């Protein structure tokens, strides 16, 4: 299984809140997962605090738009 980890810590800030991928990133991850033909685990957190893990992008992007919606075979 492939995984993608997203964390946030900047030069001038720290956050305990988990930082999730933006909508555009979720769509790109969805397309990579579709092409790979296997789940991509998504893990995200802040610089400290809780860690969130999703076994695949489906939990973060319900009702996603995919190439097959345009009748495109990949």
Residue, then its C-alpha position, 0 to 999 in steps of 0.5 A: x500500500x502506498x501512503x502520503x503524509x501531510x504535516x504542517x510546521x512553519x518557520x514562524x508557527x506551529x499548530x496542534x491541529x491536523x492539517x488536511x490536504x486541500x480540495x485540489x490535492x484530494x482530487x489529485x490523490x484520487x486520480x493517482x489512486x485510481x491510476x495505481x489501482x490500489x488504495x493510497x493511505x492518507x496520514x495528516x497531523x500538525x506539528x504536535x497533537x493527534x494524527x489522522x489516518x485514512x486507509x484511502x482517499x475515499x474517506x476524504x473525498x466522497x462523491x469524487x469526480x473521476x475520468x470514468x465520469x467522462x467515459x475515459x478509460x485509464 
